[in-house]
C-alpha cells in the first residue's frame, strides 16, 4: 500500500466501453486489490457508473459514450477533482489528457494502454515522451492481420476499408491496411465515414465498387456500426474482417488482433503502484510493448454470407463460433481463456514488479538512438 498518508485519487477516463477496455480495467482493479488499495468488499462492489470513495483510494470513473467533445469536459473535471493519476485505454482520451497537462507545473501522472501512442501526439518514441506520461502498448500487428484475407481467399483482388478522418487511430490503421494490401497485390479501396449514419453509405460504396471483403482498422465508429456492416456484407456475400477478437461475437466473419488486454491492465497497475510508493520516476520509464496475436472465426456468419472458411485459416484460429457455441470456453465479453492474477505474497509481488520495471528504464544511449531515428525519419 502507498506509504503516503494521503489517499490517492485515480481517474479511469475512457472514450467508450468495450470488452478489451473492460478486461484491462479488471486487470488494474484486481491488482489494486492485491496491492491493498481496495478491500475485497470494495472490489466486489465496484460499479463503473459511479465513483468509489474507498478507505485507501478514490476512484473516479468517466465515460464519454463515443462523444468526443465530452472527453475535454471529463479531463477537466477529474483535474478539478485533484486526480493524482489519469488512467486511460483509449487514444482520444490520452491525446486530450496529455495536451491538457503538458504545460502544468505539477501534472498528474498519465498512464495508458494504447495501440497507437506514436503518430498521435502522445509520445514520439518509447523513451521520448512527456515526463509525466508512461504506459504500455498492446501491439496490433497489421502485418499478421491483413494477409489473412489472402489466406482465406488466394484469388481475392479487391478489398475495401473505412477511414474516419478525425480519428488518428483510424487514419494510421487505414494507411497500414492500404500499404500491406497493395504489397500483397491487392487493390485497396478506401471510403470515408465521419458519423454513424455515414458508415452504411461508405460500406455500400465499397461493395458497389467490387470490394470482395471489408477489412476494418481499429476505429470506435465502425465498432459501433458492426451490426450494419454485418448485415451489408451478408447481403453482398463478402467477408467482414475486424481488428478486435471480441468483434467475432458481434458478427464479424474473421476477427484478429491483440490478445491479452487483462495483462495490459496489470502492467498499468504495476507502474501506477510503483509511482505512488516512490519506487520509480515515470519520466525514466520507456513505454512497454506487449505482443500477442489471436484469430477468431464466426462460422455462422460465414455460412450466412455463403463463404466457406479455408482450412488454412481455421487451423490458425484461436477459437471459433459455430451454431451459436463458442469454443475454448470463451464468452462474448472475454477474448482470453484465463484472466486472473498470479498468487504470490506482497513481498514476492513487489520483487517481481521491481524486476519488471527495471527492464523499462531508459538510458541516455537509448534516448540518443531513438532521437537519431526520429531525426532520420523527418
Residue, then its C-alpha position, 0 to 999 in steps of 0.5 A: x500500500x502507498x506509504x503516503x498518508x494521503x489517499x490517492x485519487x485515480x481517474x479511469x477516463x475512457x472514450x467508450x466501453x468495450x470488452x478489451x477496455x473492460x478486461x484491462x480495467x479488471x486487470x488494474x482493479x484486481x491488482x489494486x486489490x492485491x496491492x491493498x488499495x481496495x478491500x475485497x468488499x470494495x472490489x466486489x462492489x465496484x460499479x463503473x457508473x459511479x465513483x468509489x470513495x474507498x478507505x485507501x483510494x478514490x476512484x473516479x470513473x468517466x465515460x464519454x459514450x463515443x462523444x468526443x467533445x465530452x472527453x475535454x469536459x471529463x479531463x477537466x473535471x477529474x483535474x478539478x477533482x485533484x486526480x493524482x493519476x489519469x488512467x486511460x485505454x483509449x487514444x482520444x482520451x490520452x491525446x486530450x489528457x496529455x495536451x491538457x497537462x503538458x504545460x502544468x507545473x505539477x501534472x498528474x501522472x498519465x498512464x495508458x494502454x494504447x495501440x497507437x501512442x506514436x503518430x498521435x501526439x502522445x509520445x514520439x518514441x518509447x523513451x521520448x515522451x512527456x515526463x509525466x506520461x508512461x504506459x504500455x502498448x498492446x501491439x496490433x500487428x497489421x502485418x499478421x492481420x491483413x494477409x489473412x484475407x489472402x489466406x482465406x481467399x488466394x484469388x481475392x483482388x479487391x478489398x475495401x476499408x473505412x477511414x474516419x478522418x478525425x480519428x488518428x487511430x483510424x487514419x494510421x490503421x487505414x494507411x497500414x491496411x492500404x500499404x500491406x494490401x497493395x504489397x500483397x497485390x491487392x487493390x485497396x479501396x478506401x471510403x470515408x465515414x465521419x458519423x454513424x449514419x455515414x458508415x452504411x453509405x461508405x460500406x455500400x460504396x465499397x461493395x458497389x465498387x467490387x470490394x470482395x471483403x471489408x477489412x476494418x482498422x481499429x476505429x470506435x465508429x465502425x465498432x459501433x456500426x458492426x451490426x450494419x456492416x454485418x448485415x451489408x456484407x451478408x447481403x453482398x456475400x463478402x467477408x467482414x474482417x475486424x481488428x478486435x477478437x471480441x468483434x467475432x461475437x458481434x458478427x464479424x466473419x474473421x476477427x484478429x488482433x491483440x490478445x491479452x488486454x487483462x495483462x495490459x491492465x496489470x502492467x498499468x497497475x504495476x507502474x501506477x503502484x510503483x509511482x505512488x510508493x516512490x519506487x520509480x520516476x515515470x519520466x525514466x520509464x520507456x513505454x512497454x510493448x506487449x505482443x500477442x496475436x489471436x484469430x477468431x472465426x464466426x462460422x455462422x456468419x460465414x455460412x450466412x454470407x455463403x463463404x466457406x472458411x479455408x482450412x488454412x485459416x481455421x487451423x490458425x484460429x484461436x477459437x471459433x463460433x459455430x451454431x451459436x457455441x463458442x469454443x475454448x470456453x470463451x464468452x462474448x465479453x472475454x477474448x482470453x481463456x484465463x484472466x486472473x492474477x498470479x498468487x504470490x505474497x506482497x513481498x514476492x509481488x513487489x520483487x517481481x514488479x521491481x524486476x519488471x520495471x527495471x527492464x523499462x528504464x531508459x538510458x541516455x544511449x537509448x534516448x540518443x538512438x531513438x532521437x537519431x531515428x526520429x531525426x532520420x525519419x523527418 
